[in-house]
Amino acid sequence: MGIDKIGPINNYNGINKINKTSQAQKTNSLDSVNISQEAKSMADSSKIKEIIQNTPDVRMDKINEVREKMKDPDYLDKIIADGLADKIMESFKI
């Protein structure tokens, strides 16, 4: 029994030679990032918005200060009461 023409046992001759690639060229440039003015503006707006959201609407230190002043009977005299009334009227645009 004979086996004819199956192919060569050593198939080395059929492999194409792989060409060596050249080494990557070195560049002397540094990486950099450019941020647009619009992006900077948006970041500032976001930061301001966060500060506003974290700020209380009522300043309790000022309220407590006025409460202490009002406890003093000399504080509420006619001139101060009239001035306060005028300010309240202005705020209501009357």
ChimeraX attribute file (.defattr): number of C-alpha atoms within 10 A of each C-alpha:
attribute: neighborCount
match mode: 1-to-1
recipient: residues
	/A:1	3
	/A:2	4
	/A:3	5
	/A:4	6
	/A:5	6
	/A:6	6
	/A:7	7
	/A:8	9
	/A:9	6
	/A:10	7
	/A:11	8
	/A:12	9
	/A:13	8
	/A:14	8
	/A:15	7
	/A:16	7
	/A:17	8
	/A:18	6
	/A:19	6
	/A:20	6
	/A:21	6
	/A:22	6
	/A:23	6
	/A:24	6
	/A:25	6
	/A:26	6
	/A:27	6
	/A:28	6
	/A:29	6
	/A:30	5
	/A:31	5
	/A:32	6
	/A:33	5
	/A:34	5
	/A:35	8
	/A:36	9
	/A:37	9
	/A:38	9
	/A:39	10
	/A:40	11
	/A:41	11
	/A:42	12
	/A:43	12
	/A:44	12
	/A:45	12
	/A:46	12
	/A:47	11
	/A:48	12
	/A:49	11
	/A:50	11
	/A:51	11
	/A:52	11
	/A:53	9
	/A:54	9
	/A:55	9
	/A:56	9
	/A:57	8
	/A:58	8
	/A:59	9
	/A:60	10
	/A:61	9
	/A:62	10
	/A:63	11
	/A:64	11
	/A:65	10
	/A:66	11
	/A:67	11
	/A:68	11
	/A:69	13
	/A:70	12
	/A:71	10
	/A:72	9
	/A:73	8
	/A:74	10
	/A:75	13
	/A:76	14
	/A:77	9
	/A:78	10
	/A:79	10
	/A:80	12
	/A:81	12
	/A:82	12
	/A:83	11
	/A:84	13
	/A:85	12
	/A:86	12
	/A:87	12
	/A:88	12
	/A:89	11
	/A:90	10
	/A:91	9
	/A:92	7
	/A:93	7
	/A:94	7
